[in-house]
Amino acid sequence: MQSPRRVLWEAGYLLMCVCLGVLLPALVRLRTGWEAVLLPMQICVLLCGLLCGPAYGLSCGALCPVFSCMIFGVPGIYGLTSSVCINALYGFLAGLLVCLLRSGWRWVNVYAALLVAVLLGRSAEGLLNAFWLRAGAYSWWIWAQESFVIPLPGIVVLFAAVPVVVLALWKLHPVLGPYGDY
């Protein structure tokens, strides 16, 4: 059973990540086309998953697009389903993997969980587009370009900033972390 203190910290970080996941994309959207390049919502969702675990990561991934659609109208109703699915998957995978990995080094766990979550999430997004959203009008080249080439600056920011923030917050609040008091 989790301590009430841990639950409060995790709920607070969930709230913070949802707020950032709604506001950062809105700010980045002011510059047309940059949202697909910088991935601000995915960064917030992955941060929440790594900080708080799979349930909170899944919740953050599902709530961010819904609140963004309600407040700003983006993504539209058509894109909302895929955005909720993909972001929830990102948050869940990041949280689950950081809990499952148990090497002696926290930074290895965080980077490995982040790498696998991004690769699996990008693959799932490609499958979702290929078989459901854009069936027949989707190719390997489009998937590679949309998943890895266009968002390369966002992926670099993701791997440079998120692990540092996660490890710093774990050190600042020892009650957090994948195994309780780390």
Residue pairs with C-beta under 8 A, 6 or more apart in sequence:
2 180
3 175
5 175
6 175
6 176
6 180
9 173
9 175
9 176
10 51
10 52
10 53
10 56
10 176
11 56
13 48
13 51
13 52
13 56
13 169
13 176
14 48
14 52
14 56
14 59
14 60
17 44
17 45
17 47
17 48
17 51
17 60
17 64
18 44
18 48
18 60
18 63
18 64
18 67
20 44
21 40
21 41
21 44
21 45
21 48
21 60
21 63
21 64
21 68
21 87
22 41
22 64
22 67
22 68
22 71
22 72
24 40
24 41
24 43
24 44
25 35
25 40
25 41
25 68
25 74
26 68
26 71
26 72
26 74
27 40
28 34
28 35
28 38
28 40
29 35
29 72
29 74
35 41
36 146
36 150
36 151
37 150
37 151
37 153
37 154
38 151
38 153
38 154
38 157
39 151
39 154
39 155
39 157
39 158
40 154
41 64
41 65
41 68
41 83
41 87
42 87
42 90
42 121
42 154
42 158
43 154
43 157
43 158
43 161
43 162
44 60
44 64
45 57
45 60
45 61
45 64
45 87
45 90
45 91
45 94
46 57
46 90
46 91
46 94
46 114
46 117
46 118
46 158
46 162
47 162
47 165
47 166
48 56
48 57
48 60
48 61
48 91
48 95
49 56
49 57
49 58
49 60
49 61
49 90
49 91
49 92
49 93
49 94
49 95
49 96
49 98
49 117
50 57
50 94
50 95
50 98
50 110
50 113
50 114
50 162
50 163
50 166
51 166
51 169
51 170
51 176
52 60
52 95
52 176
53 95
53 96
53 98
53 99
53 178
54 91
54 92
54 93
54 94
54 95
54 96
54 99
55 95
56 91
56 95
57 90
57 91
57 92
57 93
57 94
57 95
58 88
58 91
58 92
58 95
59 91
60 87
60 91
61 84
61 86
61 87
61 88
61 89
61 90
61 91
61 92
62 84
62 87
62 88
64 87
65 75
65 80
65 83
65 84
65 87
66 80
66 84
68 74
68 75
69 75
69 76
69 77
69 80
75 83
82 125
82 128
82 129
82 132
82 133
85 128
86 121
86 124
86 125
86 128
89 120
89 121
89 124
90 117
90 118
90 121
93 113
93 116
93 117
93 120
93 121
94 113
94 114
94 117
97 112
97 113
97 116
97 117
98 109
98 110
98 113
98 178
99 178
99 179
101 108
101 109
101 112
101 113
101 178
102 109
102 179
103 109
103 112
106 167
106 170
106 177
106 182
107 163
107 167
109 178
110 162
110 163
110 166
110 167
111 159
111 163
114 158
114 159
114 162
114 163
115 159
118 155
118 158
122 147
122 148
125 147
126 138
126 143
126 147
129 138
129 143
129 146
130 138
130 143
148 155
169 176
170 176
170 177
170 182
174 181
174 182
175 181
176 182
